[in-house]
């Protein structure tokens, strides 16, 4: 009888611990979604054997631009499940960001693995938008002598035609932009903004709002729509987003300057600099605004 009671207690304790872990991970995810990154990370570090916790920790490391840590976390996930498209995408993406921010030597070393994991993610999931966008940018950015290819970039961009019209137009615009076909890029960006306004359901991740707002500011097109997208981006900003709100406020300041609204432009640029006082582009923009 005593043994039976101990067994029941042991099973109950095991169930209780597992339930606590699950609940704690849910709490961590809630903290992440609320922008409480540090508190979420403290909880997640207690469950580094849980794949979901590892993925969140990789996302936090990416958010903090700690690319080596992010790569380690995502590599762990790929080792656990090499056929998971999202794991491969995140690993390839983190390597890509390390290459972008690092030296040319680091980029050369990482290039093969970046291609490997992003291409595998694309092969595993024919509907994965982010992977195809990343591959378009990768093949357009690197010189042809080390594997760059406009043809391959265009192929991945054409995949997006059947997946998401806004992503497809942004990918096409990027290809024209890199080739310095400004008018063609401008037309594609303008079409992307127009489609996004008319079909908001196609905006499937927050970062697209920043991209659309950035295009509005850079090409001086559909200024009101660009402003709305940037304000939405700031409102919905979270740990999955690539650009801090400082960038969004900087773009808002550009839009107001274009419209000759000095007071509003200064207010936005001051918000940008309050987030990042050393933001060089914002400091230059402030001088432009002051000259209005």
C-alpha positions in Angstrom: 0.0 0.0 0.0 2.9 2.3 0.9 4.6 1.6 -2.4 1.3 2.3 -4.3 0.9 5.6 -2.5 4.5 6.6 -3.3 3.9 5.7 -7.0 0.7 7.8 -7.1 2.5 10.8 -5.4 5.5 10.4 -7.8 3.2 10.4 -10.9 1.3 13.4 -9.5 4.6 15.3 -8.9 5.8 14.6 -12.4 2.5 15.8 -13.9 2.6 18.9 -11.7 6.1 19.8 -12.8 5.2 19.3 -16.5 2.1 21.4 -16.1 4.1 24.1 -14.3 6.7 24.1 -17.1 4.0 24.4 -19.8 2.3 27.2 -17.9 5.6 28.9 -17.4 6.4 28.8 -21.1 3.0 30.3 -21.8 3.8 33.0 -19.3 7.1 33.7 -21.0 5.4 33.9 -24.4 2.9 36.4 -23.0 5.8 38.5 -21.5 7.5 38.4 -24.9 4.4 39.6 -26.7 4.1 42.4 -24.2 7.7 43.5 -24.8 9.0 42.3 -21.4 12.0 40.7 -23.0 14.3 40.5 -20.0 11.7 38.9 -17.8 10.7 36.4 -20.4 14.3 35.4 -21.0 14.8 34.7 -17.2 12.0 32.2 -17.4 13.0 30.6 -20.6 16.6 29.9 -19.5 15.1 27.5 -16.9 13.8 25.3 -19.8 16.6 25.1 -22.3 15.8 21.5 -23.0 12.4 22.5 -24.3 12.4 23.2 -28.1 9.9 26.0 -27.8 12.0 27.7 -25.1 15.1 27.3 -27.3 13.3 28.9 -30.2 12.2 31.8 -28.1 15.7 32.2 -26.8 17.0 32.3 -30.3 14.4 34.9 -31.2 15.5 37.1 -28.2 19.1 36.8 -29.2 18.2 37.9 -32.7 16.2 40.8 -31.3 19.3 41.8 -29.3 21.5 41.3 -32.4 23.5 38.7 -30.5 24.0 36.6 -33.7 26.4 34.0 -32.3 24.0 33.1 -29.5 21.1 33.1 -31.9 23.0 30.7 -34.3 23.8 28.4 -31.4 20.1 28.2 -30.3 18.8 27.7 -33.9 21.5 25.1 -34.6 20.3 23.1 -31.6 16.8 23.1 -33.1 18.0 22.1 -36.6 20.0 19.3 -35.0 16.8 18.1 -33.3 14.6 18.4 -36.4 16.4 19.0 -39.6 13.2 18.9 -41.6 11.6 21.9 -39.9 11.4 24.8 -42.4 11.2 27.5 -39.8 14.2 26.2 -37.9 16.2 26.2 -41.1 15.0 29.6 -42.0 15.9 31.1 -38.7 19.4 29.5 -38.6 20.1 30.7 -42.2 18.7 34.1 -41.3 20.8 34.5 -38.2 23.9 33.5 -40.1 22.9 36.0 -42.8 22.7 38.8 -40.3 26.0 37.9 -38.7 27.5 38.1 -42.2 25.9 41.4 -42.9 27.1 43.0 -39.7 30.5 41.3 -39.6 33.6 41.4 -41.8 33.9 40.4 -45.4 35.9 37.4 -44.3 33.1 36.2 -42.0 30.6 36.7 -44.7 32.7 34.6 -47.1 32.9 31.8 -44.6 29.2 31.8 -43.8 27.9 32.2 -47.3 27.7 28.5 -48.1 25.8 27.7 -44.9 23.4 30.7 -45.3 22.4 29.4 -48.8 22.2 25.8 -47.6 19.7 26.5 -44.7 17.6 29.1 -46.6 17.3 26.9 -49.7 16.3 23.9 -47.5 13.7 26.0 -45.8 12.3 27.0 -49.1 12.3 23.4 -50.4 10.6 22.1 -47.2 7.8 24.8 -47.3 6.6 25.9 -50.7 4.6 28.7 -49.0 7.3 30.2 -46.8 7.3 33.9 -47.7 10.1 35.1 -45.5 12.6 32.5 -46.8 11.9 33.5 -50.4 12.3 37.2 -49.6 15.6 36.5 -47.8 16.8 34.5 -50.8 15.9 37.3 -53.2 17.9 39.7 -51.2 20.8 37.3 -50.8 21.2 36.5 -54.5 20.9 40.2 -55.4 23.4 41.4 -52.8 26.3 39.0 -53.4 28.5 39.4 -56.5 28.0 36.8 -59.3 31.6 35.7 -58.9 30.8 34.1 -55.5 27.3 32.8 -56.4 25.1 35.8 -56.8 22.4 35.5 -59.5 19.7 37.8 -60.7 18.0 34.9 -62.4 17.8 32.9 -59.2 16.6 35.9 -57.3 13.8 36.4 -59.9 12.9 32.8 -59.6 12.3 33.1 -55.9 10.4 36.4 -56.4 8.1 34.6 -58.9 7.3 32.0 -56.3 5.9 34.8 -54.2 3.4 35.7 -57.0 1.3 32.6 -55.9 1.9 33.1 -52.2 1.5 36.8 -51.3 1.0 39.7 -53.7 2.5 42.3 -51.3 5.7 40.2 -50.7 5.9 39.6 -54.4 5.8 43.2 -55.3 8.3 44.1 -52.6 10.7 41.4 -53.9 10.4 42.7 -57.5 11.0 46.3 -56.2 14.1 45.2 -54.4 15.5 43.6 -57.5 15.0 46.8 -59.4 16.4 48.8 -56.5 19.7 46.8 -56.4 20.0 47.2 -60.2 19.5 51.0 -59.7 16.4 51.1 -61.9 14.8 53.7 -59.6 11.7 54.4 -61.7 10.9 50.7 -62.0 11.5 50.2 -58.3 9.3 53.2 -57.5 6.4 51.8 -59.5 6.6 48.4 -57.8 6.8 50.0 -54.4 3.8 52.2 -55.2 1.8 49.2 -56.4 2.8 47.3 -53.2 1.5 50.1 -51.0 -1.7 50.3 -53.0 -2.4 46.6 -52.8 -1.6 46.6 -49.0 -4.1 49.4 -48.4 -6.8 47.6 -50.4 -6.0 44.1 -49.1 -4.8 44.5 -45.5 -5.1 40.8 -44.9 -2.0 40.3 -47.0 0.1 42.1 -44.3 0.9 38.9 -42.5 3.7 40.2 -40.3 4.4 43.5 -38.7 7.7 44.2 -40.4 5.9 44.6 -43.8 4.4 47.8 -42.5 7.8 49.2 -41.9 9.0 48.2 -45.4 5.9 49.9 -46.9 6.4 53.1 -44.9 10.1 53.2 -45.7 9.4 52.9 -49.4 6.8 55.7 -49.1 9.5 58.0 -47.5 12.3 57.0 -49.8 10.4 57.4 -53.0 8.0 60.1 -51.9 4.9 58.1 -52.8 1.5 57.7 -51.1 2.6 59.7 -48.1 -0.5 59.3 -46.0 -0.6 55.5 -46.5 3.1 55.3 -45.6 2.5 57.3 -42.4 -0.3 55.0 -41.4 1.8 51.9 -41.9 4.6 53.3 -39.8 2.4 54.3 -37.0 0.9 50.8 -37.0 4.4 49.3 -37.0 5.3 51.3 -33.9 2.1 50.3 -32.2 2.5 46.6 -32.9 6.3 46.5 -32.5 7.6 43.4 -30.9 10.6 41.0 -30.5 10.2 39.6 -34.1 10.7 42.9 -35.8 14.0 43.9 -37.4 14.0 47.7 -37.0 13.6 49.5 -33.7 10.9 52.2 -33.4 13.7 54.7 -33.8 13.8 53.8 -37.5 10.0 54.1 -37.8 10.0 57.6 -36.2 12.9 58.6 -38.5 10.8 57.6 -41.5 7.8 59.5 -40.1 10.0 62.6 -39.8 11.1 62.2 -43.4 7.4 62.0 -44.5 6.5 65.1 -42.6 9.5 67.0 -44.0 8.5 66.0 -47.5 5.1 67.6 -46.7 6.9 70.7 -45.3 5.4 70.0 -41.8 8.4 71.2 -39.8 6.8 71.0 -36.3 5.5 67.4 -36.8 8.8 66.4 -38.5 10.8 67.7 -35.5 8.5 65.9 -33.0 9.1 62.6 -34.8 12.8 63.0 -35.2 13.1 63.9 -31.5 11.3 60.7 -30.6 13.7 58.8 -32.8 16.7 60.3 -31.1 15.3 59.8 -27.6 15.3 56.0 -28.4 18.8 56.1 -30.1 20.7 59.4 -29.3 23.6 58.4 -31.6 21.4 57.5 -34.6 23.5 59.2 -37.4 20.8 59.2 -40.1 18.3 60.8 -37.6 20.8 63.5 -36.7 21.3 64.3 -40.4 17.6 64.3 -40.9 17.1 66.7 -38.0 19.4 69.2 -39.7 17.4 68.9 -42.9 14.2 69.6 -41.0 15.6 72.6 -39.2 16.5 74.1 -42.6 12.8 74.1 -43.7 
